[in-house]
Amino acid sequence: MTTHDRQFCTERVEDILQKLLGDPLLGDLPEDVDGEDVQCQIARARGHVIELVLVRPGDNKIKVCVLHNARVSHLERVITKAIRRTTTDLPKSYSWKSFWKRHCLQVGSVSLLVRNRLVVHYGVKNNDKLKFTRRKRLNVTE
């Protein structure tokens, strides 16, 4: 691929992106958008998402949405991304892997413990309130 071809392709992609960002459906996406966000926004317009509210200490609420067929691990990833976007004083070296080992999400009195299970199997519905809770570890003594 020559430099001219590469430049033409880059200009073409930028034109397409500008047209997409001008679309009213995709206009309210954040600046650091990725494919997952676009897919969720399109599914929201079709009514194929579950919208949830993450309630954090200090009366801090974050709205998130996932597809109906999302697993708990996907919900955790969406929440991680939402917290990174909204929390400015979070250290860059924060270990989310360690966080999710020690904490899980809770809806009402039900903890979402199994990461590969669908969120709808836990009875998660539209506009439910999520919160963080500590994972219960089994201490096995021999």
N, CA, C and O atoms as a GROMACS GRO file, in nm:
protein
  568
    1MET      N    1   0.084  -0.116   0.000
    1MET     CA    2   0.000   0.000   0.000
    1MET      C    3   0.090   0.124   0.000
    1MET      O    4   0.180   0.137   0.083
    2THR      N    5   0.066   0.213  -0.092
    2THR     CA    6   0.148   0.333  -0.103
    2THR      C    7   0.101   0.439  -0.003
    2THR      O    8  -0.005   0.427   0.058
    3THR      N    9   0.181   0.541   0.010
    3THR     CA   10   0.149   0.650   0.103
    3THR      C   11   0.022   0.721   0.059
    3THR      O   12  -0.060   0.761   0.142
    4HIS      N   13   0.005   0.736  -0.074
    4HIS     CA   14  -0.114   0.803  -0.126
    4HIS      C   15  -0.239   0.720  -0.093
    4HIS      O   16  -0.341   0.776  -0.054
    5ASP      N   17  -0.232   0.588  -0.109
    5ASP     CA   18  -0.345   0.500  -0.079
    5ASP      C   19  -0.379   0.505   0.070
    5ASP      O   20  -0.496   0.511   0.108
    6ARG      N   21  -0.276   0.503   0.152
    6ARG     CA   22  -0.298   0.507   0.296
    6ARG      C   23  -0.363   0.639   0.336
    6ARG      O   24  -0.454   0.641   0.420
    7GLN      N   25  -0.318   0.748   0.277
    7GLN     CA   26  -0.375   0.879   0.309
    7GLN      C   27  -0.521   0.886   0.262
    7GLN      O   28  -0.606   0.942   0.332
    8PHE      N   29  -0.549   0.831   0.145
    8PHE     CA   30  -0.686   0.829   0.094
    8PHE      C   31  -0.776   0.748   0.188
    8PHE      O   32  -0.888   0.791   0.219
    9CYS      N   33  -0.729   0.632   0.233
    9CYS     CA   34  -0.807   0.549   0.324
    9CYS      C   35  -0.832   0.621   0.456
    9CYS      O   36  -0.942   0.614   0.511
   10THR      N   37  -0.732   0.690   0.508
   10THR     CA   38  -0.746   0.763   0.633
   10THR      C   39  -0.849   0.874   0.619
   10THR      O   40  -0.932   0.893   0.708
   11GLU      N   41  -0.845   0.946   0.508
   11GLU     CA   42  -0.942   1.053   0.485
   11GLU      C   43  -1.083   0.995   0.472
   11GLU      O   44  -1.179   1.054   0.523
   12ARG      N   45  -1.094   0.884   0.407
   12ARG     CA   46  -1.226   0.819   0.387
   12ARG      C   47  -1.284   0.775   0.522
   12ARG      O   48  -1.403   0.795   0.548
   13VAL      N   49  -1.201   0.716   0.607
   13VAL     CA   50  -1.247   0.672   0.739
   13VAL      C   51  -1.288   0.793   0.824
   13VAL      O   52  -1.389   0.787   0.894
   14GLU      N   53  -1.211   0.901   0.818
   14GLU     CA   54  -1.246   1.020   0.894
   14GLU      C   55  -1.378   1.080   0.847
   14GLU      O   56  -1.456   1.128   0.929
   15ASP      N   57  -1.404   1.078   0.715
   15ASP     CA   58  -1.531   1.128   0.663
   15ASP      C   59  -1.648   1.044   0.714
   15ASP      O   60  -1.751   1.098   0.754
   16ILE      N   61  -1.631   0.913   0.713
   16ILE     CA   62  -1.736   0.823   0.761
   16ILE      C   63  -1.762   0.846   0.909
   16ILE      O   64  -1.877   0.848   0.952
   17LEU      N   65  -1.656   0.861   0.987
   17LEU     CA   66  -1.672   0.886   1.130
   17LEU      C   67  -1.745   1.016   1.157
   17LEU      O   68  -1.830   1.023   1.246
   18GLN      N   69  -1.714   1.120   1.081
   18GLN     CA   70  -1.783   1.248   1.099
   18GLN      C   71  -1.932   1.235   1.069
   18GLN      O   72  -2.015   1.294   1.138
   19LYS      N   73  -1.966   1.158   0.965
   19LYS     CA   74  -2.107   1.136   0.932
   19LYS      C   75  -2.176   1.059   1.045
   19LYS      O   76  -2.289   1.090   1.082
   20LEU      N   77  -2.109   0.958   1.100
   20LEU     CA   78  -2.167   0.880   1.208
   20LEU      C   79  -2.186   0.964   1.334
   20LEU      O   80  -2.289   0.952   1.401
   21LEU      N   81  -2.089   1.048   1.366
   21LEU     CA   82  -2.102   1.130   1.486
   21LEU      C   83  -2.209   1.238   1.470
   21LEU      O   84  -2.259   1.289   1.570
   22GLY      N   85  -2.243   1.272   1.348
   22GLY     CA   86  -2.351   1.367   1.324
   22GLY      C   87  -2.488   1.303   1.334
   22GLY      O   88  -2.589   1.374   1.339
   23ASP      N   89  -2.494   1.171   1.335
   23ASP     CA   90  -2.620   1.098   1.347
   23ASP      C   91  -2.680   1.122   1.486
   23ASP      O   92  -2.608   1.110   1.586
   24PRO      N   93  -2.809   1.156   1.496
   24PRO     CA   94  -2.868   1.182   1.628
   24PRO      C   95  -2.866   1.060   1.720
   24PRO      O   96  -2.863   1.075   1.842
   25LEU      N   97  -2.868   0.941   1.664
   25LEU     CA   98  -2.865   0.820   1.745
   25LEU      C   99  -2.732   0.803   1.815
   25LEU      O  100  -2.726   0.761   1.931
   26LEU      N  101  -2.623   0.837   1.746
   26LEU     CA  102  -2.489   0.817   1.800
   26LEU      C  103  -2.426   0.947   1.852
   26LEU      O  104  -2.311   0.946   1.894
   27GLY      N  105  -2.500   1.055   1.849
   27GLY     CA  106  -2.445   1.185   1.886
   27GLY      C  107  -2.410   1.200   2.033
   27GLY      O  108  -2.324   1.281   2.067
   28ASP      N  109  -2.476   1.125   2.122
   28ASP     CA  110  -2.450   1.143   2.265
   28ASP      C  111  -2.353   1.041   2.322
   28ASP      O  112  -2.354   1.015   2.442
   29LEU      N  113  -2.270   0.983   2.238
   29LEU     CA  114  -2.168   0.889   2.285
   29LEU      C  115  -2.050   0.967   2.342
   29LEU      O  116  -2.023   1.079   2.299
   30PRO      N  117  -1.978   0.908   2.437
   30PRO     CA  118  -1.861   0.978   2.494
   30PRO      C  119  -1.748   0.988   2.393
   30PRO      O  120  -1.752   0.927   2.286
   31GLU      N  121  -1.646   1.068   2.429
   31GLU     CA  122  -1.535   1.090   2.337
   31GLU      C  123  -1.450   0.966   2.314
   31GLU      O  124  -1.405   0.941   2.202
   32ASP      N  125  -1.428   0.887   2.417
   32ASP     CA  126  -1.345   0.767   2.404
   32ASP      C  127  -1.432   0.645   2.375
   32ASP      O  128  -1.426   0.544   2.445
   33VAL      N  129  -1.512   0.657   2.271
   33VAL     CA  130  -1.607   0.553   2.234
   33VAL      C  131  -1.536   0.434   2.170
   33VAL      O  132  -1.433   0.449   2.103
   34ASP      N  133  -1.591   0.316   2.192
   34ASP     CA  134  -1.541   0.196   2.125
   34ASP      C  135  -1.659   0.121   2.065
   34ASP      O  136  -1.773   0.165   2.076
   35GLY      N  137  -1.631   0.009   2.003
   35GLY     CA  138  -1.735  -0.068   1.934
   35GLY      C  139  -1.845  -0.115   2.027
   35GLY      O  140  -1.961  -0.122   1.988
   36GLU      N  141  -1.810  -0.148   2.150
   36GLU     CA  142  -1.907  -0.194   2.249
   36GLU      C  143  -2.010  -0.084   2.279
   36GLU      O  144  -2.129  -0.112   2.291
   37ASP      N  145  -1.963   0.039   2.292
   37ASP     CA  146  -2.053   0.151   2.320
   37ASP      C  147  -2.148   0.175   2.203
   37ASP      O  148  -2.267   0.201   2.224
   38VAL      N  149  -2.098   0.167   2.083
   38VAL     CA  150  -2.182   0.188   1.965
   38VAL      C  151  -2.288   0.078   1.957
   38VAL      O  152  -2.404   0.105   1.930
   39GLN      N  153  -2.247  -0.046   1.979
   39GLN     CA  154  -2.340  -0.158   1.974
   39GLN      C  155  -2.449  -0.143   2.081
   39GLN      O  156  -2.566  -0.170   2.054
   40CYS      N  157  -2.411  -0.099   2.199
   40CYS     CA  158  -2.508  -0.080   2.307
   40CYS      C  159  -2.604   0.034   2.276
   40CYS      O  160  -2.723   0.025   2.307
   41GLN      N  161  -2.555   0.139   2.216
   41GLN     CA  162  -2.640   0.253   2.181
   41GLN      C  163  -2.742   0.214   2.075
   41GLN      O  164  -2.858   0.255   2.083
   42ILE      N  165  -2.701   0.136   1.977
   42ILE     CA  166  -2.794   0.090   1.873
   42ILE      C  167  -2.898  -0.004   1.933
   42ILE      O  168  -3.016   0.005   1.901
   43ALA      N  169  -2.853  -0.094   2.022
   43ALA     CA  170  -2.946  -0.186   2.088
   43ALA      C  171  -3.042  -0.110   2.178
   43ALA      O  172  -3.158  -0.151   2.192
   44ARG      N  173  -2.997   0.000   2.240
   44ARG     CA  174  -3.086   0.081   2.324
   44ARG      C  175  -3.198   0.140   2.240
   44ARG      O  176  -3.313   0.145   2.284
   45ALA      N  177  -3.166   0.185   2.120
   45ALA     CA  178  -3.268   0.242   2.032
   45ALA      C  179  -3.371   0.136   1.992
   45ALA      O  180  -3.487   0.168   1.968
   46ARG      N  181  -3.328   0.011   1.985
   46ARG     CA  182  -3.419  -0.098   1.950
   46ARG      C  183  -3.489  -0.157   2.072
   46ARG      O  184  -3.581  -0.238   2.058
   47GLY      N  185  -3.447  -0.117   2.192
   47GLY     CA  186  -3.509  -0.169   2.313
   47GLY      C  187  -3.454  -0.304   2.357
   47GLY      O  188  -3.524  -0.380   2.423
   48HIS      N  189  -3.330  -0.334   2.321
   48HIS     CA  190  -3.269  -0.464   2.351
   48HIS      C  191  -3.165  -0.456   2.462
   48HIS      O  192  -3.073  -0.537   2.465
   49VAL      N  193  -3.177  -0.360   2.553
   49VAL     CA  194  -3.078  -0.346   2.659
   49VAL      C  195  -3.146  -0.345   2.795
   49VAL      O  196  -3.266  -0.320   2.808
   50ILE      N  197  -3.066  -0.373   2.896
   50ILE     CA  198  -3.108  -0.359   3.034
   50ILE      C  199  -3.032  -0.238   3.089
   50ILE      O  200  -2.909  -0.238   3.091
   51GLU      N  201  -3.104  -0.138   3.132
   51GLU     CA  202  -3.041  -0.019   3.189
   51GLU      C  203  -3.040  -0.034   3.340
   51GLU      O  204  -3.142  -0.064   3.401
   52LEU      N  205  -2.923  -0.013   3.399
   52LEU     CA  206  -2.903  -0.032   3.542
   52LEU      C  207  -2.841   0.093   3.603
   52LEU      O  208  -2.783   0.176   3.532
   53VAL      N  209  -2.854   0.106   3.734
   53VAL     CA  210  -2.794   0.218   3.807
   53VAL      C  211  -2.701   0.159   3.912
   53VAL      O  212  -2.743   0.080   3.996
   54LEU      N  213  -2.574   0.197   3.906
   54LEU     CA  214  -2.476   0.156   4.005
   54LEU      C  215  -2.475   0.262   4.115
   54LEU      O  216  -2.443   0.378   4.090
   55VAL      N  217  -2.510   0.220   4.237
   55VAL     CA  218  -2.513   0.311   4.351
   55VAL      C  219  -2.383   0.292   4.427
   55VAL      O  220  -2.353   0.184   4.476
   56ARG      N  221  -2.306   0.400   4.437
   56ARG     CA  222  -2.177   0.397   4.507
   56ARG      C  223  -2.188   0.479   4.635
   56ARG      O  224  -2.279   0.560   4.648
   57PRO      N  225  -2.097   0.458   4.728
   57PRO     CA  226  -2.100   0.538   4.852
   57PRO      C  227  -2.091   0.687   4.821
   57PRO      O  228  -2.029   0.729   4.723
   58GLY      N  229  -2.153   0.766   4.906
   58GLY     CA  230  -2.151   0.910   4.885
   58GLY      C  231  -2.260   0.956   4.792
   58GLY      O  232  -2.248   1.063   4.731
   59ASP      N  233  -2.366   0.879   4.778
   59ASP     CA  234  -2.479   0.913   4.690
   59ASP      C  235  -2.434   0.937   4.546
   59ASP      O  236  -2.488   1.022   4.476
   60ASN      N  237  -2.335   0.862   4.503
   60ASN     CA  238  -2.281   0.871   4.368
   60ASN      C  239  -2.345   0.761   4.284
   60ASN      O  240  -2.329   0.643   4.314
   61LYS      N  241  -2.418   0.799   4.179
   61LYS     CA  242  -2.488   0.702   4.095
   61LYS      C  243  -2.433   0.709   3.953
   61LYS      O  244  -2.408   0.817   3.899
   62ILE      N  245  -2.415   0.591   3.893
   62ILE     CA  246  -2.367   0.582   3.755
   62ILE      C  247  -2.464   0.495   3.677
   62ILE      O  248  -2.497   0.384   3.720
   63LYS      N  249  -2.511   0.546   3.564
   63LYS     CA  250  -2.601   0.467   3.479
   63LYS      C  251  -2.520   0.386   3.380
   63LYS      O  252  -2.427   0.437   3.316
   64VAL      N  253  -2.554   0.258   3.368
   64VAL     CA  254  -2.488   0.170   3.272
   64VAL      C  255  -2.596   0.090   3.199
   64VAL      O  256  -2.708   0.075   3.248
   65CYS      N  257  -2.561   0.039   3.083
   65CYS     CA  258  -2.654  -0.048   3.012
   65CYS      C  259  -2.577  -0.164   2.950
   65CYS      O  260  -2.463  -0.149   2.907
   66VAL      N  261  -2.642  -0.279   2.948
   66VAL     CA  262  -2.586  -0.399   2.887
   66VAL      C  263  -2.694  -0.464   2.803
   66VAL      O  264  -2.813  -0.440   2.823
   67LEU      N  265  -2.652  -0.546   2.710
   67LEU     CA  266  -2.747  -0.620   2.627
   67LEU      C  267  -2.819  -0.723   2.712
   67LEU      O  268  -2.771  -0.762   2.818
   68HIS      N  269  -2.935  -0.768   2.665
   68HIS     CA  270  -3.013  -0.868   2.738
   68HIS      C  271  -2.936  -0.999   2.757
   68HIS      O  272  -2.953  -1.066   2.859
   69ASN      N  273  -2.852  -1.033   2.662
   69ASN     CA  274  -2.779  -1.160   2.670
   69ASN      C  275  -2.639  -1.143   2.730
   69ASN      O  276  -2.551  -1.226   2.705
   70ALA      N  277  -2.618  -1.038   2.808
   70ALA     CA  278  -2.485  -1.011   2.866
   70ALA      C  279  -2.460  -1.103   2.986
   70ALA      O  280  -2.552  -1.142   3.058
   71ARG      N  281  -2.334  -1.135   3.003
   71ARG     CA  282  -2.292  -1.213   3.118
   71ARG      C  283  -2.243  -1.118   3.227
   71ARG      O  284  -2.222  -1.000   3.203
   72VAL      N  285  -2.225  -1.172   3.346
   72VAL     CA  286  -2.179  -1.090   3.459
   72VAL      C  287  -2.042  -1.031   3.429
   72VAL      O  288  -2.016  -0.916   3.466
   73SER      N  289  -1.955  -1.106   3.363
   73SER     CA  290  -1.822  -1.054   3.330
   73SER      C  291  -1.831  -0.932   3.238
   73SER      O  292  -1.753  -0.838   3.252
   74HIS      N  293  -1.925  -0.933   3.146
   74HIS     CA  294  -1.944  -0.818   3.058
   74HIS      C  295  -1.997  -0.699   3.136
   74HIS      O  296  -1.954  -0.586   3.113
   75LEU      N  297  -2.088  -0.722   3.228
   75LEU     CA  298  -2.139  -0.615   3.313
   75LEU      C  299  -2.027  -0.555   3.396
   75LEU      O  300  -2.021  -0.433   3.413
   76GLU      N  301  -1.938  -0.638   3.448
   76GLU     CA  302  -1.823  -0.588   3.524
   76GLU      C  303  -1.734  -0.500   3.438
   76GLU      O  304  -1.685  -0.397   3.483
   77ARG      N  305  -1.712  -0.541   3.311
   77ARG     CA  306  -1.629  -0.463   3.219
   77ARG      C  307  -1.693  -0.328   3.190
   77ARG      O  308  -1.624  -0.226   3.184
   78VAL      N  309  -1.825  -0.326   3.170
   78VAL     CA  310  -1.897  -0.202   3.142
   78VAL      C  311  -1.890  -0.109   3.263
   78VAL      O  312  -1.872   0.012   3.247
   79ILE      N  313  -1.903  -0.164   3.383
   79ILE     CA  314  -1.896  -0.083   3.504
   79ILE      C  315  -1.756  -0.028   3.523
   79ILE      O  316  -1.739   0.088   3.561
   80THR      N  317  -1.655  -0.110   3.497
   80THR     CA  318  -1.516  -0.064   3.507
   80THR      C  319  -1.494   0.055   3.414
   80THR      O  320  -1.433   0.154   3.453
   81LYS      N  321  -1.541   0.044   3.292
   81LYS     CA  322  -1.525   0.151   3.194
   81LYS      C  323  -1.600   0.277   3.238
   81LYS      O  324  -1.549   0.388   3.222
   82ALA      N  325  -1.720   0.260   3.292
   82ALA     CA  326  -1.799   0.376   3.337
   82ALA      C  327  -1.732   0.446   3.455
   82ALA      O  328  -1.733   0.568   3.462
   83ILE      N  329  -1.675   0.369   3.547
   83ILE     CA  330  -1.608   0.430   3.661
   83ILE      C  331  -1.482   0.503   3.616
   83ILE      O  332  -1.452   0.611   3.667
   84ARG      N  333  -1.409   0.446   3.521
   84ARG     CA  334  -1.289   0.515   3.470
   84ARG      C  335  -1.326   0.648   3.405
   84ARG      O  336  -1.252   0.745   3.417
   85ARG      N  337  -1.442   0.652   3.337
   85ARG     CA  338  -1.483   0.774   3.270
   85ARG      C  339  -1.530   0.881   3.368
   85ARG      O  340  -1.507   1.000   3.346
   86THR      N  341  -1.594   0.840   3.477
   86THR     CA  342  -1.656   0.937   3.566
   86THR      C  343  -1.568   0.976   3.685
   86THR      O  344  -1.586   1.084   3.741
   87THR      N  345  -1.474   0.891   3.724
   87THR     CA  346  -1.391   0.919   3.841
   87THR      C  347  -1.258   0.976   3.795
   87THR      O  348  -1.182   0.909   3.725
   88THR      N  349  -1.231   1.100   3.835
   88THR     CA  350  -1.109   1.166   3.789
   88THR      C  351  -0.989   1.137   3.878
   88THR      O  352  -0.876   1.140   3.830
   89ASP      N  353  -1.011   1.108   4.005
   89ASP     CA  354  -0.899   1.089   4.097
   89ASP      C  355  -0.858   0.943   4.113
   89ASP      O  356  -0.788   0.909   4.208
   90LEU      N  357  -0.899   0.858   4.023
   90LEU     CA  358  -0.863   0.717   4.027
   90LEU      C  359  -0.721   0.700   3.974
   90LEU      O  360  -0.690   0.750   3.866
   91PRO      N  361  -0.633   0.629   4.047
   91PRO     CA  362  -0.496   0.611   3.997
   91PRO      C  363  -0.495   0.527   3.869
   91PRO      O  364  -0.576   0.436   3.852
   92LYS      N  365  -0.401   0.558   3.781
   92LYS     CA  366  -0.392   0.485   3.654
   92LYS      C  367  -0.351   0.340   3.674
   92LYS      O  368  -0.384   0.254   3.592
   93SER      N  369  -0.280   0.313   3.782
   93SER     CA  370  -0.230   0.178   3.806
   93SER      C  371  -0.326   0.095   3.891
   93SER      O  372  -0.286  -0.006   3.949
   94TYR      N  373  -0.452   0.136   3.898
   94TYR     CA  374  -0.550   0.064   3.979
   94TYR      C  375  -0.573  -0.074   3.920
   94TYR      O  376  -0.593  -0.088   3.800
   95SER      N  377  -0.570  -0.176   4.004
   95SER     CA  378  -0.585  -0.314   3.958
   95SER      C  379  -0.732  -0.357   3.966
   95SER      O  380  -0.782  -0.392   4.072
   96TRP      N  381  -0.798  -0.355   3.851
   96TRP     CA  382  -0.937  -0.399   3.846
   96TRP      C  383  -0.947  -0.549   3.863
   96TRP      O  384  -1.046  -0.600   3.916
   97LYS      N  385  -0.846  -0.621   3.819
   97LYS     CA  386  -0.846  -0.766   3.837
   97LYS      C  387  -0.851  -0.800   3.986
   97LYS      O  388  -0.926  -0.888   4.028
   98SER      N  389  -0.772  -0.730   4.064
   98SER     CA  390  -0.772  -0.751   4.208
   98SER      C  391  -0.905  -0.706   4.270
   98SER      O  392  -0.956  -0.771   4.361
   99PHE      N  393  -0.960  -0.597   4.221
   99PHE     CA  394  -1.086  -0.548   4.274
   99PHE      C  395  -1.198  -0.650   4.253
   99PHE      O  396  -1.273  -0.679   4.346
  100TRP      N  397  -1.208  -0.705   4.130
  100TRP     CA  398  -1.316  -0.800   4.102
  100TRP      C  399  -1.293  -0.935   4.170
  100TRP      O  400  -1.388  -1.012   4.185
  101LYS      N  401  -1.170  -0.964   4.213
  101LYS     CA  402  -1.146  -1.084   4.293
  101LYS      C  403  -1.205  -1.068   4.433
  101LYS      O  404  -1.252  -1.166   4.492
  102ARG      N  405  -1.202  -0.945   4.485
  102ARG     CA  406  -1.247  -0.920   4.622
  102ARG      C  407  -1.391  -0.872   4.631
  102ARG      O  408  -1.452  -0.882   4.738
  103HIS      N  409  -1.447  -0.822   4.523
  103HIS     CA  410  -1.582  -0.766   4.526
  103HIS      C  411  -1.668  -0.829   4.417
  103HIS      O  412  -1.618  -0.882   4.318
  104CYS      N  413  -1.799  -0.823   4.438
  104CYS     CA  414  -1.893  -0.863   4.334
  104CYS      C  415  -2.007  -0.763   4.334
  104CYS      O  416  -2.014  -0.675   4.420
  105LEU      N  417  -2.096  -0.776   4.239
  105LEU     CA  418  -2.211  -0.688   4.230
  105LEU      C  419  -2.329  -0.753   4.300
  105LEU      O  420  -2.339  -0.876   4.309
  106GLN      N  421  -2.418  -0.669   4.351
  106GLN     CA  422  -2.535  -0.718   4.420
  106GLN      C  423  -2.657  -0.642   4.371
  106GLN      O  424  -2.654  -0.520   4.359
  107VAL      N  425  -2.766  -0.715   4.343
  107VAL     CA  426  -2.894  -0.657   4.306
  107VAL      C  427  -2.993  -0.701   4.412
  107VAL      O  428  -3.024  -0.819   4.424
  108GLY      N  429  -3.042  -0.606   4.488
  108GLY     CA  430  -3.129  -0.641   4.601
  108GLY      C  431  -3.048  -0.722   4.701
  108GLY      O  432  -2.949  -0.673   4.755
  109SER      N  433  -3.090  -0.845   4.725
  109SER     CA  434  -3.016  -0.933   4.817
  109SER      C  435  -2.941  -1.043   4.743
  109SER      O  436  -2.885  -1.132   4.806
  110VAL      N  437  -2.941  -1.037   4.611
  110VAL     CA  438  -2.878  -1.141   4.529
  110VAL      C  439  -2.741  -1.093   4.482
  110VAL      O  440  -2.729  -0.988   4.419
  111SER      N  441  -2.638  -1.170   4.514
  111SER     CA  442  -2.502  -1.140   4.468
  111SER      C  443  -2.476  -1.209   4.335
  111SER      O  444  -2.509  -1.326   4.318
  112LEU      N  445  -2.417  -1.137   4.243
  112LEU     CA  446  -2.385  -1.192   4.112
  112LEU      C  447  -2.245  -1.251   4.120
  112LEU      O  448  -2.147  -1.184   4.086
  113LEU      N  449  -2.235  -1.375   4.164
  113LEU     CA  450  -2.106  -1.437   4.194
  113LEU      C  451  -2.041  -1.507   4.076
  113LEU      O  452  -1.918  -1.501   4.062
  114VAL      N  453  -2.119  -1.572   3.991
  114VAL     CA  454  -2.063  -1.651   3.882
  114VAL      C  455  -2.050  -1.563   3.758
  114VAL      O  456  -2.151  -1.515   3.705
  115ARG      N  457  -1.927  -1.541   3.714
  115ARG     CA  458  -1.900  -1.444   3.607
  115ARG      C  459  -1.950  -1.488   3.469
  115ARG      O  460  -1.980  -1.404   3.385
  116ASN      N  461  -1.958  -1.618   3.444
  116ASN     CA  462  -2.000  -1.661   3.310
  116ASN      C  463  -2.149  -1.687   3.301
  116ASN      O  464  -2.196  -1.742   3.202
  117ARG      N  465  -2.224  -1.649   3.402
  117ARG     CA  466  -2.369  -1.666   3.401
  117ARG      C  467  -2.435  -1.540   3.344
  117ARG      O  468  -2.384  -1.430   3.360
  118LEU      N  469  -2.548  -1.557   3.278
  118LEU     CA  470  -2.622  -1.443   3.223
  118LEU      C  471  -2.681  -1.361   3.337
  118LEU      O  472  -2.725  -1.416   3.438
  119VAL      N  473  -2.683  -1.230   3.320
  119VAL     CA  474  -2.736  -1.144   3.426
  119VAL      C  475  -2.886  -1.165   3.445
  119VAL      O  476  -2.936  -1.147   3.556
  120VAL      N  477  -2.957  -1.202   3.339
  120VAL     CA  478  -3.102  -1.223   3.352
  120VAL      C  479  -3.132  -1.347   3.437
  120VAL      O  480  -3.241  -1.357   3.493
  121HIS      N  481  -3.038  -1.441   3.448
  121HIS     CA  482  -3.059  -1.558   3.533
  121HIS      C  483  -3.061  -1.520   3.681
  121HIS      O  484  -3.116  -1.594   3.763
  122TYR      N  485  -3.004  -1.407   3.715
  122TYR     CA  486  -3.007  -1.356   3.853
  122TYR      C  487  -3.132  -1.272   3.880
  122TYR      O  488  -3.150  -1.223   3.991
  123GLY      N  489  -3.216  -1.256   3.780
  123GLY     CA  490  -3.337  -1.176   3.797
  123GLY      C  491  -3.315  -1.028   3.781
  123GLY      O  492  -3.395  -0.948   3.830
  124VAL      N  493  -3.208  -0.990   3.712
  124VAL     CA  494  -3.180  -0.848   3.690
  124VAL      C  495  -3.278  -0.794   3.586
  124VAL      O  496  -3.293  -0.851   3.478
  125LYS      N  497  -3.344  -0.684   3.621
  125LYS     CA  498  -3.443  -0.622   3.533
  125LYS      C  499  -3.402  -0.478   3.503
  125LYS      O  500  -3.306  -0.426   3.560
  126ASN      N  501  -3.476  -0.416   3.416
  126ASN     CA  502  -3.451  -0.278   3.378
  126ASN      C  503  -3.464  -0.187   3.501
  126ASN      O  504  -3.554  -0.206   3.584
  127ASN      N  505  -3.376  -0.090   3.512
  127ASN     CA  506  -3.373   0.011   3.619
  127ASN      C  507  -3.347  -0.046   3.758
  127ASN      O  508  -3.380   0.018   3.857
  128ASP      N  509  -3.288  -0.164   3.767
  128ASP     CA  510  -3.248  -0.217   3.897
  128ASP      C  511  -3.128  -0.139   3.949
  128ASP      O  512  -3.052  -0.080   3.871
  129LYS      N  513  -3.111  -0.141   4.080
  129LYS     CA  514  -2.998  -0.072   4.142
  129LYS      C  515  -2.893  -0.176   4.181
  129LYS      O  516  -2.922  -0.274   4.251
  130LEU      N  517  -2.769  -0.152   4.135
  130LEU     CA  518  -2.656  -0.239   4.167
  130LEU      C  519  -2.573  -0.174   4.276
  130LEU      O  520  -2.570  -0.052   4.290
  131LYS      N  521  -2.506  -0.257   4.353
  131LYS     CA  522  -2.408  -0.204   4.448
  131LYS      C  523  -2.295  -0.306   4.461
  131LYS      O  524  -2.311  -0.424   4.428
  132PHE      N  525  -2.181  -0.258   4.511
  132PHE     CA  526  -2.067  -0.346   4.534
  132PHE      C  527  -2.081  -0.414   4.670
  132PHE      O  528  -2.130  -0.354   4.765
  133THR      N  529  -2.038  -0.537   4.676
  133THR     CA  530  -2.032  -0.608   4.803
  133THR      C  531  -1.907  -0.695   4.804
  133THR      O  532  -1.857  -0.734   4.698
  134ARG      N  533  -1.859  -0.726   4.923
  134ARG     CA  534  -1.740  -0.811   4.934
  134ARG      C  535  -1.777  -0.954   4.900
  134ARG      O  536  -1.885  -1.002   4.935
  135ARG      N  537  -1.686  -1.020   4.831
  135ARG     CA  538  -1.705  -1.163   4.803
  135ARG      C  539  -1.686  -1.243   4.930
  135ARG      O  540  -1.598  -1.212   5.011
  136LYS      N  541  -1.767  -1.344   4.947
  136LYS     CA  542  -1.750  -1.434   5.061
  136LYS      C  543  -1.653  -1.544   5.019
  136LYS      O  544  -1.681  -1.621   4.928
  137ARG      N  545  -1.540  -1.550   5.086
  137ARG     CA  546  -1.440  -1.652   5.058
  137ARG      C  547  -1.457  -1.766   5.157
  137ARG      O  548  -1.476  -1.745   5.277
  138LEU      N  549  -1.449  -1.886   5.106
  138LEU     CA  550  -1.454  -2.003   5.193
  138LEU      C  551  -1.314  -2.032   5.245
  138LEU      O  552  -1.221  -2.049   5.167
  139ASN      N  553  -1.300  -2.035   5.375
  139ASN     CA  554  -1.173  -2.069   5.435
  139ASN      C  555  -1.168  -2.220   5.455
  139ASN      O  556  -1.236  -2.274   5.542
  140VAL      N  557  -1.089  -2.286   5.376
  140VAL     CA  558  -1.078  -2.431   5.384
  140VAL      C  559  -0.961  -2.464   5.475
  140VAL      O  560  -0.846  -2.433   5.444
  141THR      N  561  -0.991  -2.525   5.586
  141THR     CA  562  -0.885  -2.567   5.678
  141THR      C  563  -0.881  -2.719   5.683
  141THR      O  564  -0.985  -2.786   5.684
  142GLU      N  565  -0.764  -2.769   5.685
  142GLU     CA  566  -0.750  -2.914   5.683
  142GLU      C  567  -0.711  -2.965   5.819
  142GLU      O  568  -0.694  -3.085   5.837
   0.00000   0.00000   0.00000
